[in-house]
Amino acid sequence: MSAAPGGDARPSLLDLRVRDLLDRLASTDPTPGGGSAAALSGATGAALVAMVCAMPKTRTGAGEERGRLDTALGRAREASSRLRSLVDEDSAAFDAVMAAYRLPKATDEEKGARKTAIAQAMAGATQVPVQTAEACVVVMRAAVEAAQNGNANALSDARTGGAMAWAGLLGAAENVRINAGANDSTAAGLVAKTEAAVRDGRELAALLGLTP
């Protein structure tokens, strides 16, 4: 089994069997949770989009379509790699939050150290889903190219890939909002970035016919 990012000795969640990963998500343990599920959804969407882009047949056989699909394929694969890493990174980030809350608080010094550790851990837990949201937007853009230029027989695959990335984006946004501190200017900036990603995603979802 491969190690999770950051030198963690724990096996990657992606090395689990699908059934076991779903059971882990269904358990009452705090991780993996919604953030990892969002990244996994985006990565699944990226895999479908990459499949459509890599098909030798394009919509009409035009060279321009092949060029667009090749570019989209590269972006989908890059986003896929990032999202796969984020599945583990999100769980690790929230584990750090839980560890910070478990720090001792018997003295004023311990209370201060604990407060600082919690703030730092929450910042990390907020930054990770922002990255998930942004990577999902990349996947959705690639999905639009796949839908418009790819094999017409695989249109449903392109749209499904886009839908999975859209779900991942929305899930990531929920995690950013709940983790962000109300009075933290840095967190406010992360929320703003995420809301911009959601707006972009909504436009892309409309192009894919995924929104009313």
Beta strands, then each sheet from edge to edge (+ up, - down):
end
